[in-house]
Amino acid sequence: MDVREIDLKLSGMTCSSCVASIEGSLNKMPGVSATVNFATESAHVIAPESVEIADLLGAVSSVGYKAELLSASNNQFLETPALGWRLVVALIFAIPTIVISMVMSLHSQINEAIYSILDSLNILRPISEPWGWLAIGLSLPVVFIAGWPIHRVGLRSLRHANMDTLISIGTLSAFIWSCYAHATESGSIYVEVAAGVMLFILFGRYLETRSKIRAGAALRALLELGAKEVSIIRNGEEILAPIDHLIVGDLFMVRPGEAIATDGIVVEGESDVDLSLITGESLPIHMTPGSRVIGATININGRLIVRAERVGAETELARITRMVVQAQGEKAPIARLADRIAAIFVPTIIALALATFLTWLIISGEVAQSIAPAITLLVIACPCALGLATPIAFLVASGRGAQLGIILRTPAVLEQSDKSSRSTILLLDKTGTVTSGKIEILSVETFGIDRSLLLSIAGTIENQSEHPIARGIVSLAKGENCSFGLISEFESHSGRGVAGRVEIAGKSYLGLIGSPEAIAYGTAGYTPEILAKIEEIKARGRSPILISLDGSARALIEIGDQIKSDSPGAIKEFTRLGYESILVTGDSERAAAHIAQVAGIPSYRAHVLPEDKVNVVKEYQGKGHRVVMIGDGVNDAAALAQADVSMAMGTGTDSAIAVADITLIRSSLSAAVDSIRLSRKTLRIIKENLGWAFIYNVIGIPIAATGNLNPMYAGGAMALSSLLVVTNSLRLRNFSAK
């Protein structure tokens, strides 16, 4: 069955009970799997192709909420809220209502004076105090106009009670009771409670939404990156056009200070490019013809002409954006626990409020004394902070991580990265992970010949080849200002090397270049010194290339990929974080031992075939270990999928990136360390948020039930608890890479 992924923008959500209602309605549809994110007010839906968008929108509408298709490219995430005329209405009318109610003792003295005058004139007293009716009249716009959206959602959701249900029942109960009590002079009025609670709720939601906007700032910045226009070169002319006019193969110009329009290859010019927005790399990278550039990075000083390789949804920026946005639609197990609690929390609170009312009624025998504790309980128990605890923290963390070149693909990775009493194993692929993965010429050693002459001859021969090693030798020769000669009789044999006769400086040389084994047939026996050097190179896990001139071995070139400069320091950090690092490679025992020693990796597994890497992961898991796997190739994909936490280098293959929990756009082990630190800090903040949300309710509910808390103060405390959770999560914006 074909399925598709759909993202919806939601409105009307007020707490995690809303999340449960919407998810329940969507997941009842055949074949549909939906997760709702309270922080971003969005839903990520996986549905069969047969399910229409209108059906999904209808399912959301059926439980009292609104939905529309979400477009990340249009940046609909966390749109900035206006102050709103409803909040203005609440401010204008609630404040005088509260003031009048708070000085009722003064009103009583004035009323007695008025009643004395009326009695002396034989005029009947009014049935109740005029000040009370004024307070009730002023509260009307607050409760029924400013608060109408809350009542609409709350009352429509009675079957799936949510935070608005609690607020609506509480404020309406206070208002209706006040009207009855004042008209019959049967008790105190609580209209200041209804008006005050509604004001606090509306103002708290405004501040909360503003804080959520700040929390999503990094994500919005990511969505807004990239050039809007591009200078396309067609038929020798430069045309300024919208970015969506650019197609694969087009040449476009990038001037100093401009953002590179899309991913491509430099065909002309040199410049330093700032990659920090995409990879988190702080130092600019020098780009020359042949260099690959990433869209949205900044060209600093030179003019570049680039050939577009990927455009639109296929670019690196689009891929990163998709991963970050989709991650918001998933949930960590700890968040699902909070959702399950919230789903039964609201009905339980309504039952407790009713029990509180009946208990006080039995004890006191007065309705007036019984209604205030029940209203207070309804207001203070709203589980808004509980619903925000996890998603708002992950929203901030994923946005900050994206700025540092760390893409957290799923919230579940936060818990897997937590410290454990079990020893934690870190399995490291070698090529492209611990080492650079790029073939480089590391050293050249000559035997009885001038280095410059040797490189001139080798450069002349290799200049005829397109092999990566050949290009490296040519580049080295040019870098040392060696002049090339004339070549004849050139031959190239795949896997065996190249040969050619070179005329240079009036002399002729027959040169062979290849592995020692491949060119041994045309070369005199190797001396003990050369054989020893060959073994040394192989022991370091690198490859020896031998150059023979006129049948005699004259030079050894050592090629291989270098250990990344930050790898040793990162291994030390992993050890400090509690990980036992193990190198897993298909190289020989000696090569693996050398790499492990230089990088500071305590142990290694050599001769591990690609298909056996997954068995290594299972082996350690079978011993009770939690396994983290870092790799970058197709041969790592199965092991990455099996590991408890998996990280893929951003320069790696699509198959590795597709299965990894974390993608490291900044392809270094230091970024892997930062991802663990960020995950742990995020989980710590989530636990703090959940702890506060539970403690707040555990303390607040008994105080409210015993009648020791004013309902209006309860509304303020409830709003404050949500703001505290959001503010605590915002601390993640200050996370910095080491």
matplotlib code that plots the C-alpha trace (Angstrom):
import matplotlib.pyplot as plt

x = [0.0, 1.4, 1.6, 2.5, 3.6, 1.5, 2.1, -0.9, -0.9, -3.3, -5.1, -7.1, -4.7, -4.3, -2.8, -1.6, -5.1, -5.8, -2.9, -4.5, -7.9, -6.5, -4.2, -7.1, -9.4, -6.7, -5.5, -9.0, -8.9, -7.9, -4.2, -3.4, -0.6, -0.4, 1.7, 0.8, 3.4, 2.0, 5.0, 4.9, 1.1, 1.5, 0.6, 2.8, 0.6, 1.5, -1.6, -2.5, -2.7, -6.5, -7.0, -8.0, -6.6, -10.2, -10.8, -7.8, -9.0, -12.5, -11.2, -9.4, -12.5, -14.7, -13.0, -13.2, -10.0, -8.9, -6.3, -4.7, -1.9, 1.5, 4.1, 7.6, 8.8, 6.2, 7.5, 4.2, 5.8, 5.1, 3.8, 4.2, 0.9, -0.7, -1.8, -5.4, -8.5, -9.8, -6.9, -7.4, -11.1, -10.1, -7.6, -10.2, -13.0, -11.3, -9.2, -12.1, -14.1, -11.2, -10.7, -14.4, -14.5, -11.3, -12.7, -16.1, -15.7, -15.6, -18.7, -20.5, -19.9, -21.2, -24.2, -25.2, -25.1, -27.2, -29.7, -30.0, -31.0, -33.4, -35.0, -35.5, -37.2, -39.4, -38.0, -37.7, -34.1, -32.9, -33.0, -29.2, -26.1, -25.6, -21.8, -22.2, -24.3, -21.7, -19.0, -21.2, -21.9, -18.2, -17.3, -19.7, -17.4, -14.5, -16.2, -18.3, -16.5, -12.8, -13.2, -15.6, -12.9, -12.1, -15.8, -16.3, -13.4, -14.0, -17.7, -17.3, -14.7, -16.7, -16.4, -12.7, -12.1, -9.1, -7.6, -10.3, -13.0, -11.6, -11.3, -14.8, -16.5, -14.7, -15.3, -18.9, -19.6, -18.2, -20.2, -23.5, -23.2, -22.4, -25.5, -27.7, -26.1, -26.2, -29.8, -31.0, -28.5, -27.6, -23.8, -20.6, -20.0, -17.0, -17.2, -13.7, -12.5, -14.2, -12.8, -9.4, -8.9, -9.8, -7.5, -4.6, -5.3, -5.3, -2.3, -0.4, -1.2, 0.1, 3.4, 3.6, 3.2, 5.8, 8.2, 7.5, 8.3, 11.7, 12.1, 11.6, 13.8, 16.6, 14.2, 12.6, 16.1, 16.9, 13.7, 14.5, 18.1, 19.0, 19.0, 15.8, 17.3, 20.2, 22.4, 22.1, 24.6, 22.9, 24.2, 27.1, 24.6, 24.0, 20.3, 18.9, 16.0, 14.0, 15.7, 13.0, 14.1, 17.4, 17.8, 20.4, 23.3, 22.9, 25.9, 25.4, 27.5, 28.2, 29.7, 31.5, 29.0, 26.3, 24.7, 25.4, 22.1, 22.2, 24.5, 27.0, 30.6, 32.9, 33.9, 35.7, 37.2, 38.5, 37.1, 36.7, 33.2, 31.6, 29.9, 28.9, 25.2, 25.0, 27.8, 28.6, 32.2, 33.6, 36.5, 35.9, 36.9, 38.9, 37.1, 38.8, 37.6, 36.3, 35.3, 31.7, 29.7, 26.5, 23.5, 22.8, 26.5, 28.1, 30.8, 33.3, 35.8, 36.2, 33.8, 32.7, 30.9, 29.2, 27.4, 24.2, 24.1, 21.0, 18.1, 14.8, 13.9, 17.1, 19.6, 21.5, 19.6, 16.3, 17.4, 18.5, 15.2, 13.1, 15.0, 14.6, 10.9, 10.0, 11.8, 9.3, 6.5, 8.0, 7.9, 10.2, 8.9, 9.0, 6.7, 4.3, 4.1, 3.2, 0.5, -1.0, -1.1, -2.7, -5.3, -6.8, -5.7, -8.5, -11.4, -9.9, -9.6, -13.3, -14.2, -12.0, -13.6, -17.0, -15.9, -14.4, -17.7, -19.8, -17.3, -17.4, -21.2, -21.5, -19.1, -20.3, -23.8, -23.3, -23.1, -21.2, -18.4, -18.3, -18.0, -14.7, -12.5, -14.0, -13.4, -9.8, -9.1, -10.4, -8.2, -4.9, -4.9, -4.7, -1.9, -0.5, 3.1, 2.9, 2.2, 4.9, 7.7, 9.1, 8.2, 9.4, 12.7, 13.2, 12.2, 14.9, 17.5, 16.9, 17.0, 20.2, 21.7, 20.9, 22.9, 25.9, 25.6, 23.9, 20.6, 18.6, 16.4, 14.1, 13.4, 13.9, 17.7, 17.6, 16.8, 19.2, 22.1, 21.4, 23.9, 23.4, 24.6, 25.5, 28.8, 28.3, 30.1, 31.0, 31.8, 33.7, 34.1, 37.5, 37.4, 35.5, 34.8, 38.1, 40.0, 39.3, 38.3, 40.3, 43.2, 46.2, 50.0, 51.5, 55.2, 57.7, 61.0, 63.6, 66.6, 69.6, 67.8, 67.0, 63.5, 62.7, 63.8, 61.8, 58.6, 59.1, 59.2, 56.4, 54.2, 54.8, 53.6, 50.7, 49.5, 48.1, 45.9, 42.6, 43.1, 42.8, 46.3, 47.6, 46.0, 47.6, 51.1, 50.6, 49.3, 52.3, 54.8, 53.2, 53.2, 56.9, 57.4, 58.6, 58.7, 57.2, 58.9, 57.7, 56.1, 55.8, 55.0, 52.4, 50.5, 47.9, 46.7, 43.9, 45.1, 48.7, 49.7, 51.1, 54.2, 55.8, 59.0, 59.9, 62.3, 63.5, 66.6, 68.1, 67.7, 65.3, 63.7, 61.5, 59.2, 56.9, 54.5, 52.3, 52.1, 55.3, 53.7, 52.3, 55.5, 57.9, 57.9, 59.7, 62.0, 65.1, 64.8, 64.0, 66.7, 66.3, 65.9, 63.1, 61.3, 61.5, 60.0, 57.2, 56.4, 56.5, 53.9, 51.6, 51.9, 50.5, 47.4, 48.5, 49.4, 52.9, 53.3, 56.7, 58.3, 60.8, 63.1, 64.9, 64.3, 65.5, 63.3, 63.9, 61.1, 58.3, 55.1, 53.0, 49.3, 46.3, 43.8, 44.8, 43.3, 41.1, 42.8, 40.0, 39.7, 42.2, 40.6, 37.1, 38.0, 39.2, 35.9, 33.9, 35.9, 35.1, 31.4, 31.5, 31.9, 34.3, 35.5, 36.2, 37.5, 35.8, 37.5, 38.2, 41.9, 44.7, 45.6, 48.7, 46.9, 44.0, 46.4, 48.3, 45.1, 43.8, 47.1, 47.4, 43.7, 43.8, 41.2, 41.7, 40.7, 39.9, 38.4, 40.2, 39.3, 35.6, 33.8, 31.0, 28.2, 29.8, 29.6, 26.0, 27.0, 29.5, 26.7, 24.5, 27.4, 27.8, 24.1, 23.8, 26.3, 23.9, 25.7, 24.1, 25.8, 26.4, 27.6, 29.2, 29.8, 29.4, 29.2, 26.8, 28.6, 27.7, 24.0, 22.9, 25.0, 23.7, 20.1, 20.9, 22.6, 20.8, 22.1, 23.4, 25.3, 26.1, 28.6, 26.9, 29.5, 28.5, 26.2, 22.4, 21.8, 23.8, 22.1, 18.7, 18.9, 20.9, 19.3, 21.7, 23.3, 26.5, 26.7, 30.0, 31.6, 33.9, 34.0, 33.9, 30.4, 29.5, 30.6, 28.6, 25.5, 25.8, 26.3, 23.3, 21.1, 22.0, 21.4, 18.1, 17.0, 18.0, 15.9, 12.9, 13.2, 13.3, 10.3, 8.3, 9.4, 8.1, 4.8, 4.1, 5.3, 3.2, 0.1, 0.9, 1.3, -1.4, -4.3, -4.4, -4.1, -7.0, -9.1, -8.7, -9.9, -6.6, -6.1, -8.0, -9.2, -7.7, -4.3, -4.7, -5.1, -1.9, 0.0, -1.1, 0.1, 3.3, 4.0, 3.8, 6.1, 8.6, 8.7, 9.3, 11.9, 13.8, 13.8, 15.2, 18.4, 19.3, 19.7, 23.0, 24.4, 27.8, 30.1, 33.4]
y = [0.0, 3.4, 6.0, 9.6, 12.0, 15.1, 18.0, 20.0, 23.4, 23.3, 26.0, 26.0, 23.8, 24.8, 21.8, 18.3, 17.0, 18.7, 16.7, 13.4, 14.5, 15.3, 12.3, 10.0, 11.4, 11.1, 7.7, 6.3, 6.7, 3.4, 3.2, 6.6, 7.2, 10.8, 12.5, 16.0, 18.5, 21.0, 23.3, 23.9, 23.4, 20.9, 17.3, 14.9, 12.3, 9.2, 8.1, 5.9, 7.6, 6.9, 9.2, 12.7, 15.8, 17.0, 13.8, 14.6, 18.2, 17.0, 14.6, 17.5, 19.7, 17.0, 17.3, 21.1, 22.3, 23.8, 22.5, 23.4, 22.1, 23.1, 24.5, 24.7, 26.7, 29.4, 29.4, 28.8, 27.5, 29.6, 32.7, 35.8, 36.6, 40.0, 41.4, 40.7, 42.8, 40.1, 40.7, 44.4, 44.0, 41.8, 44.4, 47.3, 45.6, 43.1, 45.6, 47.8, 44.6, 43.5, 46.9, 47.2, 43.7, 44.2, 47.4, 46.0, 46.9, 50.6, 50.0, 48.5, 51.7, 53.9, 51.6, 51.9, 55.7, 55.6, 53.2, 55.6, 58.4, 56.2, 55.1, 58.7, 59.5, 56.4, 55.1, 51.3, 49.9, 48.2, 44.4, 44.3, 46.6, 48.6, 48.1, 44.4, 44.8, 47.2, 44.5, 41.9, 44.2, 45.0, 41.3, 40.4, 41.5, 39.7, 36.4, 36.2, 38.3, 38.1, 34.5, 33.3, 31.1, 29.4, 28.6, 27.5, 25.0, 24.0, 23.2, 21.5, 19.3, 18.1, 14.5, 15.0, 17.4, 19.7, 22.8, 25.0, 22.8, 23.4, 27.2, 27.4, 25.5, 27.4, 30.9, 30.2, 28.7, 31.8, 34.2, 32.3, 31.8, 35.5, 36.6, 34.3, 35.1, 38.9, 38.8, 36.8, 38.2, 34.6, 34.9, 36.5, 37.1, 35.9, 37.9, 39.3, 35.6, 35.0, 38.2, 37.9, 34.3, 35.0, 38.0, 35.9, 33.1, 35.3, 37.3, 34.1, 32.6, 35.6, 35.6, 31.8, 32.1, 34.9, 32.6, 29.7, 32.1, 32.7, 29.0, 28.4, 31.2, 28.9, 26.7, 29.7, 31.1, 27.7, 27.9, 31.5, 30.8, 30.9, 33.3, 34.6, 35.7, 34.4, 35.8, 33.1, 33.1, 32.0, 32.5, 34.6, 37.0, 37.5, 37.4, 38.3, 35.9, 34.4, 31.4, 28.9, 29.7, 28.0, 24.5, 21.8, 22.5, 26.3, 28.5, 31.3, 34.0, 34.7, 38.0, 38.7, 39.0, 37.1, 33.8, 30.9, 30.2, 26.4, 23.4, 23.2, 23.0, 26.0, 26.3, 29.6, 31.9, 31.5, 32.6, 31.9, 30.6, 30.8, 27.4, 28.2, 28.5, 25.0, 23.0, 25.1, 25.3, 28.5, 29.0, 29.9, 27.3, 28.3, 27.2, 26.8, 25.4, 21.9, 22.6, 21.7, 24.5, 24.4, 26.6, 29.4, 29.6, 33.0, 33.9, 36.2, 37.8, 36.5, 36.2, 32.6, 31.1, 27.9, 25.1, 24.1, 20.4, 20.3, 22.7, 23.1, 20.2, 18.3, 20.8, 20.2, 23.0, 21.5, 18.1, 19.6, 21.5, 18.4, 16.4, 19.1, 19.8, 16.1, 15.6, 17.9, 15.5, 12.6, 12.0, 10.7, 7.9, 10.4, 12.7, 9.9, 9.2, 12.8, 12.7, 9.6, 11.2, 14.4, 12.4, 11.1, 14.2, 16.6, 14.2, 13.4, 17.0, 17.7, 14.7, 16.1, 19.6, 18.1, 16.1, 19.2, 21.1, 18.4, 17.9, 21.6, 21.7, 18.9, 20.5, 24.1, 23.7, 26.8, 26.9, 30.2, 28.7, 25.5, 26.9, 28.9, 25.9, 23.9, 26.8, 27.2, 23.5, 23.6, 26.6, 25.7, 22.1, 23.0, 20.7, 23.3, 23.1, 19.3, 19.5, 22.0, 20.2, 18.0, 19.5, 23.0, 21.8, 19.6, 22.4, 24.7, 21.9, 20.8, 24.4, 25.1, 21.8, 22.7, 25.9, 23.8, 21.3, 18.6, 17.2, 15.4, 13.1, 11.9, 12.9, 9.3, 9.8, 12.1, 9.3, 6.8, 9.3, 9.5, 8.3, 4.7, 2.4, 0.0, 0.6, 2.3, 1.2, 3.6, 1.8, 3.9, 3.3, 4.2, 5.7, 9.0, 8.9, 8.8, 9.6, 12.1, 9.5, 11.4, 9.9, 12.2, 12.0, 11.9, 11.5, 11.0, 9.3, 9.1, 6.7, 8.1, 10.7, 14.4, 14.9, 17.7, 15.6, 12.6, 14.7, 16.2, 12.7, 11.3, 14.4, 14.2, 10.6, 11.0, 14.1, 11.7, 10.0, 11.0, 8.7, 10.4, 9.3, 10.7, 14.0, 14.1, 13.5, 16.1, 18.6, 17.9, 18.4, 21.7, 22.8, 22.4, 24.2, 21.2, 21.5, 18.7, 17.1, 15.4, 11.9, 9.0, 5.4, 6.1, 3.0, 2.7, -0.6, -0.6, -2.0, -2.2, 1.4, 3.6, 3.7, 6.1, 7.4, 11.0, 13.3, 16.0, 18.1, 16.3, 12.9, 10.0, 8.0, 5.0, 5.3, 2.8, 4.0, 1.6, -0.7, -2.5, -5.8, -4.5, -3.1, -5.7, -7.5, -4.5, -3.6, -5.1, -6.7, -4.3, -3.6, -4.4, -0.7, -0.3, -3.5, -2.2, 1.1, -0.7, -2.7, 0.5, 2.2, -0.8, -1.0, 2.5, 1.4, 3.2, 2.3, 2.4, 3.6, 2.8, 4.7, 2.9, 4.6, 2.5, -0.7, 0.6, 1.6, 5.3, 6.5, 5.5, 7.6, 7.0, 7.6, 7.3, 9.3, 11.3, 11.0, 14.1, 16.7, 16.7, 12.9, 12.4, 15.2, 13.9, 10.4, 11.8, 13.6, 10.4, 8.7, 11.6, 11.2, 7.5, 5.8, 2.9, 3.6, 0.8, 1.1, -1.3, -1.7, -4.1, -3.2, -5.5, -6.0, -3.8, -1.0, -1.0, -1.0, 2.0, 4.1, 3.3, 4.2, 7.6, 8.5, 7.4, 4.7, 2.1, -1.0, -2.1, -4.9, -5.6, -7.6, -6.9, -7.4, -4.8, -7.4, -8.4, -4.9, -5.4, -8.6, -6.6, -4.3, -7.2, -8.9, -5.9, -5.5, -9.1, -8.4, -5.7, -2.7, 0.3, 0.8, 4.0, 3.6, 6.3, 5.7, 7.1, 4.4, 2.0, -0.8, 1.0, 1.3, -2.0, -1.5, 2.1, 0.8, -1.9, 0.4, 2.1, 5.5, 6.0, 8.9, 9.4, 11.9, 14.4, 13.7, 10.0, 8.0, 8.6, 5.1, 5.8, 9.2, 7.7, 5.3, 7.4, 9.1, 12.0, 13.5, 15.4, 18.0, 19.1, 15.8, 15.4, 13.5, 16.8, 17.3, 13.8, 14.8, 18.0, 16.0, 13.8, 16.9, 18.6, 15.5, 15.1, 18.7, 18.7, 15.6, 17.1, 20.2, 18.0, 16.2, 19.6, 20.8, 17.6, 17.7, 21.3, 20.5, 17.6, 19.3, 22.4, 20.3, 18.1, 21.2, 23.4, 20.9, 20.2, 23.9, 24.7, 21.9, 23.1, 26.6, 28.3, 29.8, 32.6, 31.4, 34.5, 33.8, 30.2, 31.6, 33.6, 30.6, 28.4, 30.9, 31.3, 27.6, 27.4, 30.4, 28.8, 25.7, 27.6, 29.9, 27.0, 25.4, 28.6, 28.0, 25.6, 28.5, 29.2, 25.8, 26.1, 23.6, 22.7]
z = [0.0, -1.0, 1.8, 1.9, 4.6, 5.3, 7.8, 9.1, 10.8, 13.8, 15.7, 18.9, 20.9, 24.5, 26.4, 26.0, 26.3, 23.0, 21.6, 22.7, 21.3, 17.8, 17.7, 18.7, 16.0, 13.2, 14.3, 14.1, 10.4, 8.6, 7.9, 9.4, 11.9, 13.3, 15.9, 17.2, 18.4, 21.0, 20.8, 17.0, 16.8, 14.0, 13.1, 11.2, 9.4, 7.6, 5.5, 2.6, -0.8, -0.7, 2.3, 1.1, 2.7, 3.3, 5.4, 7.6, 8.1, 8.9, 11.5, 13.3, 13.0, 14.5, 17.9, 18.0, 16.3, 12.9, 10.5, 7.2, 5.1, 6.5, 4.2, 5.7, 2.7, 3.6, 7.2, 8.9, 12.0, 15.1, 13.4, 15.5, 17.3, 17.4, 20.8, 19.8, 20.5, 22.8, 25.2, 25.0, 25.9, 28.8, 30.1, 29.8, 31.6, 34.0, 35.8, 37.0, 37.9, 40.1, 41.6, 42.5, 44.0, 46.1, 47.8, 48.6, 52.3, 51.3, 49.1, 52.1, 54.1, 51.2, 50.7, 54.4, 54.1, 51.0, 52.7, 55.7, 53.4, 51.5, 54.8, 56.0, 52.8, 53.0, 49.7, 49.3, 49.2, 46.0, 46.2, 46.2, 46.1, 42.9, 43.1, 42.7, 39.6, 38.2, 38.7, 37.1, 34.1, 33.6, 33.7, 30.9, 28.0, 29.6, 30.2, 27.1, 24.4, 25.2, 26.5, 23.7, 21.9, 25.2, 25.8, 22.2, 22.3, 25.9, 25.6, 22.2, 23.8, 26.8, 25.5, 25.2, 28.1, 27.8, 29.5, 27.9, 29.4, 32.9, 32.3, 30.8, 33.5, 36.2, 34.9, 33.9, 37.3, 39.0, 36.8, 37.0, 40.8, 41.2, 39.3, 41.4, 44.7, 44.2, 42.9, 45.9, 48.5, 49.3, 49.3, 48.0, 44.4, 42.4, 39.1, 39.8, 39.8, 36.4, 34.9, 36.5, 35.6, 32.0, 31.9, 33.3, 30.9, 27.8, 28.9, 29.9, 26.5, 24.7, 26.7, 26.3, 22.5, 22.4, 24.3, 21.9, 19.1, 20.7, 21.2, 17.4, 16.3, 15.2, 13.2, 11.5, 10.7, 9.1, 7.0, 5.9, 4.8, 1.1, -1.7, -3.2, -6.5, -8.6, -11.4, -14.1, -17.0, -20.3, -23.8, -22.3, -20.6, -16.9, -16.0, -12.5, -11.9, -9.0, -7.5, -8.8, -12.4, -11.8, -13.2, -12.9, -15.2, -15.2, -14.6, -12.0, -10.6, -6.9, -5.9, -2.6, 0.3, -1.5, -0.5, -2.9, -4.6, -4.6, -4.4, -7.2, -8.4, -8.9, -12.5, -12.3, -9.6, -6.1, -2.8, 0.9, 1.7, 5.2, 5.8, 9.4, 8.7, 7.4, 9.0, 12.1, 10.9, 12.2, 9.8, 6.1, 3.5, 0.4, -2.8, -6.2, -9.5, -8.9, -5.3, -4.2, -2.6, -0.6, -1.2, 1.4, 2.4, 2.1, -0.4, 1.4, -0.9, -4.5, -7.5, -8.3, -11.2, -10.2, -12.1, -10.4, -9.4, -7.1, -6.9, -5.0, -2.7, -3.6, -2.1, 1.1, 2.9, 1.9, 3.1, 6.5, 6.8, 6.1, 8.7, 11.4, 10.6, 10.4, 13.8, 15.4, 14.4, 16.4, 20.1, 22.7, 25.0, 27.9, 25.9, 25.2, 28.9, 29.6, 26.9, 28.4, 31.8, 30.4, 28.6, 31.9, 34.0, 32.9, 33.5, 36.8, 37.8, 36.9, 39.1, 41.9, 41.6, 41.9, 44.9, 46.5, 46.0, 47.5, 50.4, 51.3, 50.9, 53.4, 55.8, 55.6, 54.4, 52.2, 48.4, 48.5, 50.6, 48.5, 45.1, 45.4, 46.2, 43.3, 40.9, 42.1, 41.7, 38.1, 37.2, 38.9, 37.6, 33.9, 32.5, 30.1, 31.6, 31.3, 27.6, 26.9, 28.9, 26.2, 22.8, 23.6, 24.8, 21.8, 19.5, 20.9, 20.9, 17.3, 16.1, 18.0, 16.9, 13.2, 13.7, 14.9, 12.0, 14.2, 13.0, 15.7, 13.6, 16.5, 20.1, 21.2, 20.8, 23.8, 26.2, 24.5, 25.0, 28.8, 31.2, 32.3, 35.0, 32.1, 30.4, 27.1, 23.9, 21.1, 17.8, 15.3, 11.6, 10.3, 6.8, 6.7, 10.4, 12.4, 9.2, 6.5, 3.9, 1.2, -0.6, 0.0, -0.7, 2.8, 2.0, -0.8, -0.2, -3.0, -3.4, -5.2, -7.3, -7.0, -5.6, -8.1, -11.1, -9.7, -9.4, -12.8, -14.4, -12.3, -12.9, -16.7, -16.7, -14.3, -16.2, -18.8, -16.2, -14.5, -11.5, -8.1, -7.2, -10.5, -9.9, -6.5, -7.9, -10.6, -8.0, -5.8, -8.7, -9.7, -6.1, -6.0, -9.3, -11.2, -15.0, -17.1, -20.1, -23.2, -23.0, -25.4, -25.2, -22.5, -21.2, -18.4, -17.0, -14.5, -11.1, -12.3, -12.7, -15.6, -17.7, -20.1, -21.6, -20.6, -22.3, -19.8, -19.5, -22.5, -21.1, -21.6, -18.8, -18.8, -15.8, -14.2, -11.4, -9.4, -6.4, -5.5, -6.5, -9.8, -11.2, -9.8, -13.2, -14.8, -11.9, -10.4, -7.0, -4.2, -1.7, 2.0, 2.7, 0.2, 1.4, 5.0, 4.0, 2.2, 5.3, 7.5, 5.2, 5.2, 9.0, 9.2, 7.3, 4.2, 0.6, -0.9, -4.5, -6.1, -8.9, -11.1, -13.6, -16.2, -14.2, -10.8, -7.8, -7.2, -4.9, -2.6, -2.3, 0.8, 0.2, 2.5, 4.4, 7.4, 10.8, 11.3, 13.4, 16.0, 16.4, 19.3, 21.3, 20.6, 21.8, 25.1, 25.4, 24.7, 27.5, 29.9, 28.9, 29.9, 26.6, 25.8, 22.2, 19.8, 16.2, 13.8, 10.5, 7.7, 7.7, 8.7, 12.4, 12.1, 10.3, 12.8, 15.7, 14.2, 13.6, 17.1, 18.7, 16.9, 17.5, 21.2, 20.7, 23.5, 21.5, 17.9, 15.9, 12.6, 9.5, 10.1, 6.8, 6.0, 6.6, 9.9, 11.5, 12.4, 14.2, 16.3, 17.4, 18.3, 20.2, 22.6, 22.9, 23.9, 26.7, 28.1, 26.7, 25.1, 21.7, 19.9, 16.2, 14.1, 10.4, 6.9, 4.3, 2.7, 4.6, 7.9, 7.2, 8.8, 11.9, 12.2, 12.1, 14.7, 17.2, 20.1, 18.9, 15.4, 13.9, 10.2, 8.8, 6.6, 3.9, 3.9, 1.8, 1.6, 2.9, 6.1, 6.6, 6.1, 9.0, 11.5, 14.5, 14.2, 11.1, 11.5, 8.8, 10.3, 9.6, 12.6, 15.8, 17.7, 16.3, 17.6, 21.0, 20.8, 19.8, 22.9, 25.1, 23.5, 23.9, 27.5, 28.4, 26.6, 28.4, 31.7, 31.0, 29.9, 33.3, 35.1, 33.2, 33.9, 37.5, 37.9, 36.1, 38.4, 41.6, 40.7, 40.5, 43.5, 45.7, 44.0, 43.9, 47.7, 48.5, 46.2, 47.5, 51.1, 50.2, 50.9, 47.5, 45.7, 42.2, 40.6, 42.0, 40.8, 37.2, 37.6, 39.0, 36.1, 33.5, 35.4, 35.4, 31.6, 31.3, 33.6, 31.5, 28.3, 29.9, 31.2, 27.8, 26.2, 28.1, 25.3, 22.9, 24.7, 24.1, 22.5, 20.7, 22.4]

ax = plt.figure().add_subplot(projection="3d")
ax.plot(x, y, z, "-o")
ax.set_aspect("equal")
plt.show()
